[in-house]
Amino acid sequence: MSVLKAFRHDVPSSIVVFLIAIPLSLGIAAASGAPLLSGLIAAVVGGVVVGLLSGAPLQVSGPAAGLTVIVAGTIGDFGLAGTAAIVALAGGVQILLGVARLGRAALALSPAVVHGMLAGIGLVIALSQIHVLLGGDAQSEAWKNLRDLPAQIAGGHGVSTLLGVLTIAVLLFWPRLVKTSLLPAALAAVVVTTALAAAIGADVKRVDLPDRPLDELIFPRWPDAGLGPIAVAVLTIALVASVESLLSAVAVDRMHDGPRADLNRELVAQGVGNTASGLLGGLPITGVIVRSSTNVAAGARTRMSAVLHGLWIAVFVLLCAPLLETIPMATLAAVLVVVGLRLISLAQIRTYIRHRELPTYLITAVAVVATDLLTGVALGLGAAVLTMLWRIVRCDARVVTAGPGEWTVTISGTLAFVGSGRVIRTLALVPPGHQVTVELHLDYLDHGAFQVIDDWRSNYEKAGGTVTVRETNDGWFSRATSGRLGDGKTAPARRFGSWTQWQDRDRQRRDAMGAGIREFERSVAPLVRPHLAGLARDGQQPEQLFITCADSRLVPNLITTSGPGDLFCVRNVGNIVPPSGGADVSVGAAIEFAVSVLGVGTITVCGHSGCGAVRALMKGGFGEDQALGSWLSQSGVDFSDCADEERCVTANVAQQLANLRTYPVVREAEADGRLTLTGLVFDLAEARMYTVCPVRGVREPLPVNAS
């Protein structure tokens, strides 16, 4: 893409991000107890400095709501100048982490803990700023704000409260009424309430900026405190800012088809930015998902969008500060209430319910609110570790009768010595003297648990019974019997993908469909039953709509290494998406259901090499009086002059992406940053996936570090 063409996209997107960044930066500074100028300095540095160095070119950095609680506590303990020094030192720590190539290490932290932390911080922000909105003063601790909230609500309210309520109303309803991203809700809310306050001559507290901003910079000074508290504050800001920035960078990667993020470079850039912000008296900087997603949705192509947004903020502060000083503080408080509550994501909560990690999320969030950030994160990490240990030692054991005198014992999951008690109780249910089949579906078996099963088998056979041990995976029990239990750390992975391979093991017994189903119920059902039972109870919550060809050689769950509940699939001849308003509505119904009801975040159109539908289109297809010809005519492509099959397959995928955007529900979700469209081509001969660039209409290798 030429520089001029990219610039044409980057300038408008930078203006959109600039319009969002101004009110958020002011509000975050106010909620942190810092001078409002500190928030604007951080926004400028985050845009210009981090933007120029960033390893995630489309990510936009600046002051973040997720650090508000930490910054407020740091200012209370060390003062403004001391906090500036701590921010600068935290940047140095981030630079060292990036140089040491530890960028991905931050992603090892459980997302449930990170999002629980952000949810707790969001609730703390909302509880404090609701008092400001209602005309009161925020307390220093969340539980005090919660305790005083009923009295604050019941008390008298003035014009500030009305302005705050109006701000919230505009923030909530503006996106539904106005679809253009050039007028973001935060800007609209601030403009409307500020204009109203000016029109009625409201006597309310307003933004206060220095007349000469450059003369009012707060320069860092070494805090008057012990080395221990300073080190804790530095590491807290460095680690939280790093994790939030890297998670944001990974999330932004999923929103566009450009270069993937270099997380180590991004960490260095964030460190340089925080050092610069601290030296100038600014707030800490992180990558901010709200601004970044807006940047991508507004059409940004390069890092110049983030850089330009920082420059616009600097120019605006230097030349238009009196305009900012007309904004009521109640308006900024209302913006922060909404921003804080939006850190509590219902979509994330549903995800953690589905993955059985809700306790970790809730414990972290509640602990952050009830205690402090470090204690809350520590308790969340403890909950995550306990959950992991519980899953590691968990096994499922059941016994059923298989016929007269025949019993089947099924043991699945991870079987360590701590789970032996459950196995012993299950085996004790088998009557003596019968034929027993022990089905083992294990991903781990230690010696203690093996000894329990082996001793029971020996004793049972001595009492006149017979025991046959069968294993789905290659052989924890058989390896233990031959003295080779410690030869490997893991058994072969249990995957749905190798369909033909695992069927070929005993094809003679499964030639008929009924025999295949019985084999599934015997060998596979025990592995998937707990997961399917959870999906049956909780309903489906797929991550994406996967539109692909009906070709029998293409198995979506195989090529995406996914399982039940992950993909909402639509398969048809040629992976075609008929344009909205056409004669066929079945695909459109699936699209609307996936986006509006299921809330998928991605729609993927996946073509494949050797596609018969594409070949038919290249040759002119079938007559439209035939069902197949009528269907193919809805693809919207014309391959009559195309002799290169690979190029035609790719062009077909690109065209179906364009057809997707004819659906209003898709355009709206994509504009709001809730939906990403992706094109893929699977090469059957290579068993390799390629991405499709819809702009150039070419396929490219899937990036190695693509998420």
C-alpha positions as CSV (number, residue, x, y, z in Angstrom):
1,M,0.0,0.0,0.0
2,S,1.4,3.4,-1.0
3,V,2.2,6.0,1.7
4,L,-0.3,8.4,0.2
5,K,-3.1,5.9,0.2
6,A,-2.4,4.9,3.7
7,F,-2.2,8.6,4.8
8,R,-5.7,9.1,3.3
9,H,-7.0,6.4,5.7
10,D,-4.9,7.4,8.7
11,V,-5.8,11.1,8.9
12,P,-9.6,10.5,9.3
13,S,-9.1,7.7,11.7
14,S,-6.6,9.8,13.8
15,I,-9.3,12.5,14.1
16,V,-11.8,10.0,15.3
17,V,-9.5,8.6,18.0
18,F,-8.5,12.1,19.0
19,L,-12.1,13.0,19.6
20,I,-12.5,10.0,21.9
21,A,-9.1,10.4,23.7
22,I,-9.8,14.0,24.9
23,P,-12.7,13.3,27.3
24,L,-11.3,10.0,28.4
25,S,-7.9,11.4,29.2
26,L,-9.4,14.2,31.3
27,G,-11.8,11.9,33.1
28,I,-9.1,9.3,33.9
29,A,-6.9,12.1,35.3
30,A,-9.7,13.4,37.4
31,A,-10.6,9.9,38.8
32,S,-6.9,9.3,39.6
33,G,-6.7,12.5,41.7
34,A,-4.0,13.9,39.3
35,P,-3.9,17.3,37.5
36,L,-6.0,17.1,34.4
37,L,-2.9,18.1,32.4
38,S,-1.2,14.9,33.4
39,G,-3.9,12.9,31.5
40,L,-3.4,15.0,28.4
41,I,0.4,14.6,28.6
42,A,0.1,10.9,28.8
43,A,-2.3,10.9,25.8
44,V,0.2,12.9,23.7
45,V,3.2,10.8,24.7
46,G,1.2,7.6,24.2
47,G,0.2,8.7,20.7
48,V,3.5,10.2,19.4
49,V,6.3,8.3,21.3
50,V,4.7,4.9,21.7
51,G,3.1,5.2,18.2
52,L,6.4,5.7,16.5
53,L,8.1,2.8,18.3
54,S,5.2,0.4,18.7
55,G,5.4,-3.3,17.8
56,A,1.6,-3.2,17.3
57,P,1.2,-0.4,14.7
58,L,-2.6,-0.1,14.9
59,Q,-2.7,-0.1,18.7
60,V,-3.3,3.3,20.4
61,S,-1.8,4.0,23.8
62,G,-2.6,6.5,26.5
63,P,-3.9,6.8,30.1
64,A,-6.0,3.8,30.9
65,A,-8.9,3.3,33.3
66,G,-7.4,0.1,34.4
67,L,-4.6,2.0,36.2
68,T,-6.8,4.6,37.9
69,V,-7.0,2.9,41.2
70,I,-3.2,2.2,41.3
71,V,-2.3,5.8,40.3
72,A,-4.7,7.3,42.9
73,G,-3.1,5.2,45.7
74,T,0.4,6.0,44.4
75,I,-0.3,9.7,44.5
76,G,-1.7,9.4,48.0
77,D,1.4,7.7,49.2
78,F,4.2,9.5,47.3
79,G,2.7,12.8,46.0
80,L,2.6,14.0,42.4
81,A,6.3,14.4,41.9
82,G,7.1,11.1,43.5
83,T,4.5,9.4,41.4
84,A,6.0,10.9,38.2
85,A,9.4,9.4,39.2
86,I,7.7,6.0,39.9
87,V,6.1,6.1,36.5
88,A,9.4,6.8,34.8
89,L,11.1,4.0,36.7
90,A,8.2,1.6,35.8
91,G,8.9,2.5,32.1
92,G,12.6,1.4,32.7
93,V,11.4,-1.9,34.0
94,Q,9.2,-2.4,30.9
95,I,12.2,-1.7,28.7
96,L,14.2,-4.3,30.5
97,L,11.4,-6.9,30.2
98,G,11.1,-6.2,26.4
99,V,14.9,-6.4,25.8
100,A,14.9,-9.7,27.7
101,R,12.2,-10.9,25.3
102,L,9.7,-11.6,28.0
103,G,6.8,-10.0,26.1
104,R,4.9,-13.3,25.9
105,A,5.6,-14.2,29.5
106,A,3.0,-11.6,30.6
107,L,0.4,-13.5,28.6
108,A,0.9,-16.6,30.8
109,L,-1.1,-14.8,33.5
110,S,-4.6,-16.3,33.6
111,P,-7.0,-14.1,31.5
112,A,-9.6,-14.7,34.1
113,V,-7.4,-13.0,36.7
114,V,-6.6,-10.1,34.3
115,H,-10.2,-9.5,33.3
116,G,-11.4,-10.0,36.9
117,M,-8.8,-7.4,38.0
118,L,-10.2,-5.0,35.3
119,A,-13.7,-5.7,36.4
120,G,-12.9,-4.9,40.0
121,I,-11.1,-1.7,39.0
122,G,-14.1,-0.7,36.8
123,L,-16.4,-1.2,39.8
124,V,-14.1,0.9,42.0
125,I,-14.1,3.7,39.4
126,A,-17.9,3.6,39.0
127,L,-18.5,3.6,42.8
128,S,-16.2,6.6,43.3
129,Q,-17.3,8.7,40.3
130,I,-21.1,8.1,40.9
131,H,-20.6,10.2,44.1
132,V,-19.0,13.0,42.1
133,L,-21.9,12.8,39.5
134,L,-24.4,13.1,42.3
135,G,-22.7,16.2,43.7
136,G,-20.8,14.6,46.5
137,D,-17.1,13.6,47.1
138,A,-15.6,10.2,46.5
139,Q,-14.2,8.3,49.5
140,S,-10.7,6.8,49.5
141,E,-11.9,3.2,49.7
142,A,-14.5,1.3,47.6
143,W,-16.4,-0.1,50.5
144,K,-16.9,3.4,52.0
145,N,-18.2,4.6,48.6
146,L,-20.6,1.7,48.6
147,R,-21.6,2.3,52.2
148,D,-22.4,6.0,51.6
149,L,-24.1,5.5,48.2
150,P,-27.7,5.1,49.5
151,A,-27.4,8.3,51.4
152,Q,-25.9,10.1,48.5
153,I,-28.7,8.9,46.2
154,A,-31.3,10.0,48.7
155,G,-29.7,13.4,49.2
156,G,-30.4,16.6,47.3
157,H,-29.1,16.9,43.7
158,G,-28.4,20.0,41.7
159,V,-27.6,20.8,38.1
160,S,-24.4,18.7,38.1
161,T,-26.5,15.6,38.6
162,L,-28.8,16.4,35.7
163,L,-25.8,17.0,33.5
164,G,-24.2,13.7,34.6
165,V,-27.4,11.8,34.0
166,L,-27.8,13.4,30.6
167,T,-24.2,12.4,29.8
168,I,-24.9,8.8,30.6
169,A,-28.1,8.8,28.5
170,V,-26.2,10.2,25.5
171,L,-23.4,7.6,25.9
172,L,-25.9,4.8,26.0
173,F,-28.3,5.8,23.2
174,W,-26.0,7.7,20.8
175,P,-24.4,4.6,19.2
176,R,-27.9,3.3,18.4
177,L,-29.1,6.5,16.8
178,V,-25.9,7.6,15.0
179,K,-23.9,5.0,13.0
180,T,-21.0,7.1,11.8
181,S,-17.7,6.6,13.7
182,L,-16.8,10.3,13.0
183,L,-19.1,11.3,15.9
184,P,-18.1,9.0,18.8
185,A,-20.5,8.8,21.8
186,A,-18.1,10.2,24.3
187,L,-17.5,13.3,22.3
188,A,-21.2,13.8,21.6
189,A,-22.0,13.4,25.3
190,V,-19.4,16.0,26.3
191,V,-20.4,18.5,23.6
192,V,-24.2,18.2,24.4
193,T,-23.9,18.6,28.2
194,T,-21.2,21.3,27.9
195,A,-23.4,23.3,25.5
196,L,-26.4,22.8,27.8
197,A,-24.4,24.0,30.9
198,A,-23.3,27.1,28.9
199,A,-26.8,27.8,27.7
200,I,-28.4,27.8,31.1
201,G,-25.4,29.4,32.8
202,A,-25.0,26.5,35.2
203,D,-22.9,27.2,38.2
204,V,-21.0,23.9,38.3
205,K,-17.4,22.8,38.8
206,R,-15.6,22.7,35.5
207,V,-12.3,21.6,34.0
208,D,-9.4,23.7,35.2
209,L,-6.2,23.8,33.1
210,P,-3.2,26.0,33.6
211,D,-3.0,29.1,31.4
212,R,0.5,28.3,30.3
213,P,0.6,24.4,30.2
214,L,4.3,24.2,29.4
215,D,5.2,26.2,32.6
216,E,3.1,23.9,34.8
217,L,4.7,20.6,34.0
218,I,5.4,18.5,37.1
219,F,8.9,17.1,37.1
220,P,9.8,13.9,38.9
221,R,11.4,13.9,42.3
222,W,12.6,10.8,44.3
223,P,9.8,9.8,46.7
224,D,10.4,10.4,50.4
225,A,9.9,6.8,51.3
226,G,11.7,3.5,51.9
227,L,13.1,1.5,49.0
228,G,10.7,-1.3,49.6
229,P,7.4,0.6,49.1
230,I,8.9,2.4,46.1
231,A,9.9,-0.9,44.5
232,V,6.5,-2.4,45.0
233,A,4.8,0.7,43.4
234,V,7.2,0.6,40.4
235,L,6.7,-3.1,39.8
236,T,2.9,-2.9,40.2
237,I,2.6,-0.1,37.6
238,A,5.1,-1.9,35.3
239,L,3.5,-5.3,35.4
240,V,-0.1,-4.2,35.3
241,A,0.6,-1.7,32.4
242,S,2.5,-4.4,30.6
243,V,-0.1,-7.1,30.9
244,E,-2.9,-4.7,29.9
245,S,-0.9,-3.4,26.9
246,L,0.0,-6.9,25.6
247,L,-3.5,-8.3,26.0
248,S,-4.8,-5.3,24.1
249,A,-2.2,-5.8,21.3
250,V,-3.3,-9.5,21.0
251,A,-6.9,-8.4,20.8
252,V,-6.2,-5.8,18.2
253,D,-4.4,-8.4,16.1
254,R,-7.7,-10.2,15.7
255,M,-9.4,-7.1,14.3
256,H,-7.3,-6.6,11.2
257,D,-5.4,-8.4,8.5
258,G,-2.2,-6.4,8.7
259,P,1.1,-7.3,10.2
260,R,1.0,-9.2,13.5
261,A,2.2,-7.5,16.7
262,D,5.8,-7.9,17.9
263,L,5.1,-8.1,21.6
264,N,8.7,-7.6,22.8
265,R,9.0,-4.5,20.7
266,E,5.6,-3.3,22.0
267,L,6.8,-3.8,25.5
268,V,9.9,-1.7,24.9
269,A,7.8,1.0,23.2
270,Q,5.4,1.1,26.2
271,G,8.5,1.4,28.5
272,V,9.9,4.3,26.6
273,G,6.5,6.0,26.6
274,N,6.1,5.6,30.4
275,T,9.6,6.9,31.0
276,A,8.9,9.9,28.9
277,S,5.4,10.5,30.4
278,G,6.9,10.2,33.9
279,L,9.6,12.7,33.2
280,L,7.0,15.2,31.9
281,G,4.7,14.6,34.9
282,G,2.1,12.5,32.9
283,L,0.1,9.5,34.0
284,P,1.1,5.9,33.2
285,I,0.5,4.7,29.7
286,T,-0.9,1.4,28.4
287,G,-2.3,0.1,25.1
288,V,-6.0,1.0,25.3
289,I,-8.5,-1.4,23.7
290,V,-11.3,1.2,23.3
291,R,-9.1,3.6,21.3
292,S,-7.4,0.8,19.4
293,S,-10.6,-0.9,18.3
294,T,-11.9,2.5,17.2
295,N,-8.7,3.1,15.3
296,V,-9.1,-0.1,13.4
297,A,-12.8,0.4,12.8
298,A,-12.2,3.9,11.5
299,G,-10.0,2.5,8.8
300,A,-6.4,3.1,10.0
301,R,-3.7,1.4,7.9
302,T,-0.4,2.3,9.6
303,R,1.1,3.7,12.9
304,M,0.7,7.2,11.6
305,S,-2.9,7.3,12.8
306,A,-1.8,6.8,16.4
307,V,1.0,9.4,16.0
308,L,-1.3,12.0,14.4
309,H,-3.9,11.6,17.2
310,G,-1.3,12.5,19.7
311,L,-0.2,15.5,17.7
312,W,-3.9,16.7,17.5
313,I,-4.2,16.5,21.3
314,A,-1.0,18.5,21.8
315,V,-2.2,21.2,19.4
316,F,-5.6,21.3,20.9
317,V,-4.2,21.7,24.5
318,L,-1.8,24.5,23.5
319,L,-4.3,26.4,21.4
320,C,-7.7,25.6,22.6
321,A,-7.4,25.1,26.4
322,P,-10.2,27.6,27.2
323,L,-12.6,25.4,25.2
324,L,-11.7,22.5,27.4
325,E,-12.3,24.5,30.5
326,T,-16.0,24.8,29.7
327,I,-16.5,21.1,30.3
328,P,-18.4,20.3,33.6
329,M,-16.6,17.9,35.9
330,A,-19.9,16.0,36.4
331,T,-19.8,15.2,32.7
332,L,-16.4,13.7,33.0
333,A,-17.5,11.7,36.1
334,A,-20.4,10.3,34.1
335,V,-18.1,9.3,31.3
336,L,-15.9,7.5,33.8
337,V,-18.9,5.7,35.4
338,V,-19.8,4.2,32.0
339,V,-16.2,3.4,31.2
340,G,-15.8,1.7,34.5
341,L,-18.9,-0.4,34.2
342,R,-17.9,-1.4,30.7
343,L,-14.8,-3.0,32.1
344,I,-17.2,-5.6,33.5
345,S,-17.8,-7.5,30.2
346,L,-20.9,-9.8,30.1
347,A,-19.3,-11.5,27.1
348,Q,-16.2,-12.3,29.1
349,I,-18.4,-13.5,32.0
350,R,-20.2,-15.9,29.6
351,T,-16.9,-17.1,28.3
352,Y,-15.6,-17.9,31.8
353,I,-18.9,-19.7,32.7
354,R,-18.4,-21.8,29.6
355,H,-14.8,-22.6,30.5
356,R,-15.5,-23.1,34.2
357,E,-13.3,-20.2,35.3
358,L,-16.0,-17.9,36.7
359,P,-14.9,-18.5,40.3
360,T,-11.4,-17.2,39.5
361,Y,-12.9,-14.1,37.7
362,L,-15.3,-13.3,40.6
363,I,-12.8,-13.9,43.4
364,T,-10.3,-11.5,41.7
365,A,-13.0,-8.8,41.0
366,V,-14.5,-9.0,44.5
367,A,-11.1,-9.0,46.2
368,V,-9.9,-6.0,44.3
369,V,-13.0,-4.1,45.4
370,A,-12.9,-5.3,49.0
371,T,-9.2,-5.0,49.6
372,D,-6.7,-3.6,47.2
373,L,-5.3,-4.4,43.7
374,L,-2.3,-6.5,44.8
375,T,-4.2,-8.5,47.3
376,G,-7.0,-9.0,44.8
377,V,-4.7,-10.2,42.1
378,A,-2.9,-12.5,44.6
379,L,-6.2,-14.1,45.7
380,G,-7.2,-14.4,42.0
381,L,-3.9,-16.2,41.1
382,G,-4.4,-18.5,44.1
383,A,-7.9,-19.3,42.9
384,A,-6.6,-20.0,39.4
385,V,-3.9,-22.3,40.7
386,L,-6.4,-24.2,42.8
387,T,-8.7,-24.6,39.8
388,M,-5.8,-25.9,37.7
389,L,-4.8,-28.4,40.4
390,W,-8.4,-29.5,40.7
391,R,-8.6,-30.1,37.0
392,I,-5.2,-31.9,37.0
393,V,-6.3,-34.5,39.6
394,R,-9.9,-34.8,38.4
395,C,-11.1,-38.0,36.9
396,D,-14.5,-39.5,36.1
397,A,-15.2,-43.1,37.0
398,R,-18.4,-45.0,36.4
399,V,-19.6,-48.6,36.3
400,V,-22.5,-49.9,34.2
401,T,-23.8,-53.3,33.3
402,A,-23.1,-54.5,29.8
403,G,-25.3,-57.5,29.8
404,P,-25.9,-60.6,32.0
405,G,-22.7,-61.2,33.9
406,E,-20.8,-58.4,32.1
407,W,-19.8,-55.1,33.5
408,T,-18.0,-52.1,32.1
409,V,-16.0,-49.7,34.2
410,T,-15.1,-46.4,32.5
411,I,-12.3,-44.2,33.9
412,S,-11.5,-40.9,32.0
413,G,-9.5,-37.8,32.6
414,T,-6.4,-37.4,34.7
415,L,-5.7,-40.2,37.2
416,A,-3.2,-39.5,40.0
417,F,-2.9,-41.0,43.4
418,V,-5.1,-38.3,45.0
419,G,-8.0,-39.6,42.8
420,S,-7.5,-43.2,43.7
421,G,-10.1,-43.2,46.4
422,R,-12.9,-42.5,43.9
423,V,-11.6,-45.2,41.6
424,I,-11.5,-47.7,44.5
425,R,-15.1,-46.9,45.5
426,T,-16.2,-47.3,41.9
427,L,-14.5,-50.6,41.4
428,A,-16.0,-51.9,44.7
429,L,-19.4,-51.6,43.0
430,V,-18.6,-54.4,40.6
431,P,-20.1,-57.8,41.8
432,P,-17.5,-60.6,42.1
433,G,-17.1,-63.4,39.6
434,H,-18.2,-61.6,36.4
435,Q,-16.6,-60.5,33.1
436,V,-15.4,-56.9,33.5
437,T,-14.1,-54.5,30.9
438,V,-12.1,-51.6,32.3
439,E,-12.1,-48.7,29.7
440,L,-9.3,-46.2,30.3
441,H,-9.5,-42.8,28.6
442,L,-6.6,-41.2,30.4
443,D,-4.3,-38.3,29.6
444,Y,-2.2,-39.1,32.6
445,L,-1.7,-42.0,35.0
446,D,0.8,-42.1,37.9
447,H,2.2,-45.1,39.6
448,G,0.1,-44.9,42.7
449,A,-3.2,-44.9,40.7
450,F,-1.9,-47.7,38.4
451,Q,-1.1,-49.8,41.4
452,V,-4.7,-49.4,42.7
453,I,-6.2,-50.7,39.4
454,D,-3.6,-53.4,38.9
455,D,-4.1,-54.7,42.5
456,W,-7.8,-54.7,42.1
457,R,-7.6,-56.6,38.8
458,S,-5.3,-59.2,40.4
459,N,-7.6,-59.7,43.4
460,Y,-10.7,-59.8,41.2
461,E,-9.3,-62.5,38.9
462,K,-8.2,-64.6,41.9
463,A,-11.8,-64.5,43.2
464,G,-12.9,-66.1,39.9
465,G,-13.7,-63.1,37.7
466,T,-12.1,-61.9,34.5
467,V,-10.8,-58.4,33.8
468,T,-9.9,-56.9,30.4
469,V,-8.3,-53.5,30.3
470,R,-8.7,-51.4,27.1
471,E,-7.2,-48.0,26.4
472,T,-8.3,-45.4,23.9
473,N,-4.9,-43.7,23.9
474,D,-1.7,-45.5,23.6
475,G,-1.2,-46.9,26.7
476,W,-0.6,-45.4,30.1
477,F,-1.7,-48.7,31.7
478,S,0.2,-51.0,29.2
479,R,3.4,-48.9,29.6
480,A,3.1,-49.2,33.4
481,T,2.6,-52.9,33.1
482,S,5.8,-53.2,31.1
483,G,7.7,-50.9,33.4
484,R,7.8,-48.0,31.0
485,L,5.4,-45.6,32.7
486,G,8.0,-42.8,32.9
487,D,9.1,-43.0,29.3
488,G,7.1,-40.0,28.2
489,K,5.5,-37.0,29.8
490,T,2.2,-37.2,27.9
491,A,0.1,-39.7,26.1
492,P,-0.9,-38.9,22.5
493,A,-3.3,-36.0,22.3
494,R,-7.0,-36.7,22.3
495,R,-8.3,-34.8,19.3
496,F,-11.3,-35.1,17.1
497,G,-9.3,-34.1,14.1
498,S,-7.6,-37.4,13.0
499,W,-10.9,-38.9,12.0
500,T,-9.7,-41.3,9.3
501,Q,-6.6,-42.3,11.3
502,W,-8.5,-43.4,14.4
503,Q,-11.2,-45.1,12.4
504,D,-8.7,-47.1,10.4
505,R,-7.5,-48.9,13.6
506,D,-10.4,-51.2,13.6
507,R,-12.3,-50.5,10.4
508,Q,-13.5,-54.1,10.1
509,R,-15.7,-53.7,13.2
510,R,-17.1,-50.3,12.0
511,D,-18.0,-50.7,8.3
512,A,-21.7,-50.0,9.0
513,M,-23.0,-46.6,10.3
514,G,-24.5,-48.3,13.3
515,A,-21.2,-49.9,14.2
516,G,-19.5,-46.6,13.9
517,I,-22.0,-44.9,16.2
518,R,-21.5,-47.7,18.8
519,E,-17.8,-47.3,18.6
520,F,-18.2,-43.5,19.2
521,E,-20.4,-44.2,22.2
522,R,-17.8,-46.7,23.5
523,S,-14.5,-44.9,22.8
524,V,-15.2,-41.2,22.2
525,A,-18.3,-40.4,24.2
526,P,-16.6,-40.8,27.6
527,L,-14.1,-38.2,26.6
528,V,-16.5,-35.6,25.4
529,R,-19.5,-36.3,27.7
530,P,-18.6,-33.8,30.4
531,H,-18.0,-31.0,27.8
532,L,-21.2,-31.8,25.9
533,A,-23.2,-31.9,29.1
534,G,-22.0,-28.4,29.9
535,L,-23.0,-27.2,26.5
536,A,-26.4,-28.8,26.8
537,R,-26.9,-27.1,30.1
538,D,-25.5,-23.7,29.3
539,G,-26.4,-23.4,25.6
540,Q,-24.0,-22.7,22.7
541,Q,-21.7,-19.7,22.7
542,P,-19.5,-20.1,19.7
543,E,-16.6,-17.8,19.1
544,Q,-17.1,-17.4,15.3
545,L,-19.4,-18.1,12.4
546,F,-17.4,-20.4,10.0
547,I,-18.7,-20.4,6.4
548,T,-17.1,-23.1,4.3
549,C,-17.6,-25.5,1.4
550,A,-19.7,-28.7,1.7
551,D,-16.7,-30.6,0.2
552,S,-16.3,-33.9,2.1
553,R,-12.5,-33.4,2.2
554,L,-12.8,-30.3,4.3
555,V,-13.4,-30.9,8.0
556,P,-13.8,-27.6,9.9
557,N,-13.0,-28.9,13.4
558,L,-9.9,-30.7,12.0
559,I,-8.3,-27.8,10.2
560,T,-9.1,-25.3,13.1
561,T,-8.3,-27.8,15.9
562,S,-11.6,-26.9,17.6
563,G,-14.3,-28.9,19.3
564,P,-18.0,-28.9,20.1
565,G,-19.3,-25.4,20.8
566,D,-16.5,-23.5,19.2
567,L,-17.7,-23.0,15.6
568,F,-21.2,-22.0,14.3
569,C,-20.9,-23.6,10.9
570,V,-22.6,-22.9,7.6
571,R,-21.6,-25.3,4.7
572,N,-22.8,-25.1,1.2
573,V,-21.5,-25.7,-2.3
574,G,-18.7,-23.2,-3.0
575,N,-18.8,-21.4,0.5
576,I,-21.2,-18.9,-1.1
577,V,-22.8,-15.9,0.7
578,P,-25.7,-14.7,-1.4
579,P,-26.0,-10.8,-1.2
580,S,-28.6,-9.5,1.2
581,G,-32.0,-9.3,-0.3
582,G,-31.5,-12.2,-2.7
583,A,-33.8,-15.1,-3.3
584,D,-32.0,-17.5,-1.0
585,V,-32.3,-16.4,2.7
586,S,-31.0,-19.5,4.5
587,V,-27.4,-18.2,4.7
588,G,-28.6,-14.7,5.6
589,A,-30.7,-16.2,8.5
590,A,-27.6,-18.0,9.8
591,I,-25.6,-14.7,9.6
592,E,-28.2,-12.7,11.5
593,F,-28.6,-15.4,14.1
594,A,-24.9,-15.7,14.6
595,V,-24.3,-11.9,14.9
596,S,-27.4,-10.8,16.7
597,V,-28.3,-13.8,18.9
598,L,-25.0,-15.6,19.5
599,G,-22.9,-12.5,19.4
600,V,-20.0,-14.1,17.5
601,G,-16.9,-11.9,17.2
602,T,-15.6,-13.3,13.9
603,I,-17.1,-14.4,10.6
604,T,-14.7,-16.6,8.6
605,V,-15.2,-17.5,4.9
606,C,-13.0,-20.5,4.1
607,G,-12.5,-21.8,0.6
608,H,-10.2,-24.7,-0.5
609,S,-8.1,-25.9,-3.3
610,G,-9.7,-28.1,-5.9
611,C,-13.2,-26.6,-5.3
612,G,-15.7,-28.1,-7.7
613,A,-18.0,-25.1,-7.5
614,V,-15.1,-22.7,-8.5
615,R,-14.2,-25.0,-11.4
616,A,-17.8,-25.0,-12.5
617,L,-17.9,-21.2,-12.4
618,M,-14.6,-21.0,-14.4
619,K,-16.2,-23.1,-17.1
620,G,-19.4,-21.1,-17.1
621,G,-21.3,-23.2,-14.5
622,F,-24.6,-25.0,-15.0
623,G,-27.7,-23.5,-16.5
624,E,-29.7,-21.3,-14.2
625,D,-32.7,-23.5,-14.8
626,Q,-30.9,-26.1,-12.7
627,A,-30.8,-25.8,-8.9
628,L,-26.9,-25.9,-8.8
629,G,-26.6,-23.3,-11.6
630,S,-29.1,-21.0,-9.8
631,W,-27.1,-21.4,-6.6
632,L,-23.7,-20.7,-8.2
633,S,-25.1,-17.6,-9.9
634,Q,-25.5,-16.0,-6.5
635,S,-21.8,-16.0,-5.8
636,G,-21.3,-12.6,-7.5
637,V,-18.1,-13.7,-9.3
638,D,-17.3,-14.1,-13.0
639,F,-14.5,-16.5,-13.8
640,S,-15.2,-16.9,-17.5
641,D,-11.8,-15.4,-18.4
642,C,-9.8,-16.9,-15.5
643,A,-7.7,-19.9,-16.1
644,D,-5.7,-19.9,-12.8
645,E,-7.7,-22.0,-10.3
646,E,-5.8,-20.9,-7.3
647,R,-6.5,-17.2,-8.1
648,C,-10.1,-18.0,-8.7
649,V,-10.5,-19.8,-5.4
650,T,-9.0,-16.8,-3.6
651,A,-11.1,-14.3,-5.6
652,N,-14.2,-16.3,-4.6
653,V,-13.5,-15.9,-0.9
654,A,-12.8,-12.2,-1.3
655,Q,-16.1,-11.7,-3.1
656,Q,-18.0,-13.6,-0.4
657,L,-16.5,-11.2,2.2
658,A,-17.8,-8.3,0.1
659,N,-21.2,-10.0,0.0
660,L,-21.2,-10.3,3.8
661,R,-21.0,-6.6,4.1
662,T,-24.3,-6.2,2.2
663,Y,-26.0,-7.4,5.4
664,P,-26.9,-4.4,7.7
665,V,-26.3,-6.5,10.8
666,V,-22.8,-7.2,9.7
667,R,-22.0,-3.6,8.7
668,E,-23.3,-2.3,12.0
669,A,-21.4,-4.9,14.2
670,E,-18.2,-4.3,12.2
671,A,-18.5,-0.5,12.5
672,D,-18.9,-0.9,16.3
673,G,-15.8,-3.0,16.5
674,R,-17.8,-6.0,17.6
675,L,-17.1,-8.1,14.5
676,T,-14.1,-9.1,12.4
677,L,-14.4,-10.6,8.9
678,T,-11.7,-13.1,7.8
679,G,-11.0,-14.9,4.6
680,L,-9.1,-18.2,4.5
681,V,-8.1,-20.7,1.8
682,F,-7.1,-24.3,2.8
683,D,-4.8,-26.1,0.5
684,L,-5.8,-29.8,0.6
685,A,-2.5,-31.1,-0.9
686,E,-0.3,-29.1,1.5
687,A,-2.7,-29.4,4.5
688,R,-1.9,-25.7,5.0
689,M,-4.1,-22.6,5.6
690,Y,-3.7,-19.3,3.8
691,T,-5.2,-15.9,4.6
692,V,-7.0,-13.9,2.0
693,C,-6.3,-10.2,1.6
694,P,-9.6,-8.8,0.4
695,V,-8.0,-5.5,-0.8
696,R,-5.4,-7.1,-3.1
697,G,-7.4,-10.3,-3.7
698,V,-4.4,-12.5,-3.0
699,R,-3.7,-15.3,-0.6
700,E,-0.8,-15.1,1.9
701,P,0.7,-17.7,4.4
702,L,-0.9,-17.6,7.8
703,P,1.4,-15.7,10.1
704,V,3.3,-18.0,12.5
705,N,2.2,-16.0,15.6
706,A,-1.3,-15.4,14.4
707,S,-3.8,-15.7,17.3
